[in-house]
Amino acid sequence: MFTLPKESQPYWYPVVIELNDNEGKKKKFEFDAQFERLDDDERSDFLYRPEGDDRPLPNDAQICERVFKGWRKVNDEEGAQLEVNDSNRQALLKVEGIKKAIAKSWLKSIGIEGRAKN
């Protein structure tokens, strides 16, 4: 049974990113991203442009800014869970390829794959 929520709740979805480990070998890493749940109108306004509208579609950084709200299963160098705050968010988003991985994950979570742009 589906229950209509009173307000939109964020949700968790896995993000997979392939990075070089300390030995220079490619390794897959996974964490959970918390995404803002957009309603149909908000999602359409954000992702699509009517014919003749020359505004660019959102890029990976804009997608992260709009819908990426938090994370879990991300640790600091000492192995402690990385606290969700603005400073850590900025540091996480500077990791090479992370914005693309987050954007791809969000698009996949809403049923749009292969749409992420740089």
C-alpha positions in Angstrom: 0.0 0.0 0.0 1.2 3.5 -0.9 0.9 6.2 1.8 1.0 9.8 0.6 3.5 11.6 2.7 2.6 15.0 4.2 5.9 16.5 3.0 8.7 15.4 0.8 11.4 13.4 2.7 15.0 13.0 1.5 16.1 9.5 0.6 19.3 7.5 0.4 20.8 6.0 -2.7 24.3 4.4 -3.3 27.1 6.2 -5.1 29.9 4.1 -6.7 33.1 5.8 -7.8 36.3 4.3 -9.2 39.5 6.0 -7.9 43.1 5.1 -7.8 44.0 3.7 -4.3 47.3 4.5 -2.6 49.2 2.0 -4.7 47.8 3.5 -7.9 45.4 0.7 -8.7 41.8 1.4 -9.7 39.4 0.5 -6.9 35.7 1.0 -6.6 34.4 2.8 -3.5 30.8 3.1 -2.5 28.9 5.3 -0.1 25.3 6.4 0.4 24.2 9.9 -0.7 21.1 11.6 0.8 19.1 13.3 -2.0 16.3 15.8 -1.8 13.2 14.3 -3.2 11.9 16.7 -5.9 8.2 16.6 -7.0 7.5 16.1 -10.7 7.2 19.9 -11.4 10.4 20.7 -9.6 12.3 17.9 -11.4 11.0 18.9 -14.8 11.8 22.6 -14.2 15.3 21.7 -13.1 16.2 19.1 -15.8 14.3 20.1 -18.9 13.9 23.2 -21.0 11.0 23.9 -23.3 11.8 24.2 -27.0 13.4 27.6 -27.7 14.7 28.0 -24.2 18.5 28.5 -24.6 19.3 28.1 -20.9 21.9 25.2 -20.4 20.8 22.0 -18.7 22.2 21.5 -15.2 25.8 20.2 -15.0 27.1 17.8 -12.4 28.0 20.6 -10.0 24.6 22.1 -10.2 22.9 18.7 -9.7 25.0 18.2 -6.5 24.2 21.7 -5.3 20.4 21.2 -5.8 19.8 17.6 -4.6 22.9 16.3 -2.7 22.1 16.8 1.0 24.3 14.4 2.9 26.2 11.1 3.1 26.9 8.1 5.2 29.7 5.5 5.0 32.3 8.2 4.2 35.3 8.1 6.6 38.2 10.5 7.3 41.8 9.4 7.1 41.7 8.1 10.7 38.7 5.9 9.9 36.1 7.9 11.7 32.7 8.7 10.1 33.0 12.0 8.2 30.5 14.4 9.8 28.0 16.1 7.4 28.8 19.8 7.5 29.7 22.5 4.9 33.5 22.2 5.3 33.4 18.4 4.8 30.9 18.8 1.9 33.3 21.2 0.1 36.2 18.8 0.7 34.2 15.8 -0.5 33.0 17.6 -3.7 36.6 18.4 -4.6 37.5 14.8 -5.0 38.2 14.1 -8.7 35.1 12.5 -10.3 32.9 12.7 -7.2 30.4 15.2 -8.6 29.9 13.1 -11.7 29.4 10.0 -9.6 26.9 11.7 -7.4 25.0 13.2 -10.3 24.9 9.9 -12.1 23.6 8.2 -9.0 20.8 10.7 -8.5 19.8 10.5 -12.2 19.7 6.7 -11.9 17.6 7.0 -8.7 14.9 8.9 -10.6 15.1 6.6 -13.6 17.2 8.6 -15.9 20.5 6.9 -16.7 23.3 8.2 -18.9 22.0 11.8 -18.7 24.8 13.3 -16.5 26.8 16.2 -18.1 30.1 17.6 -17.1 
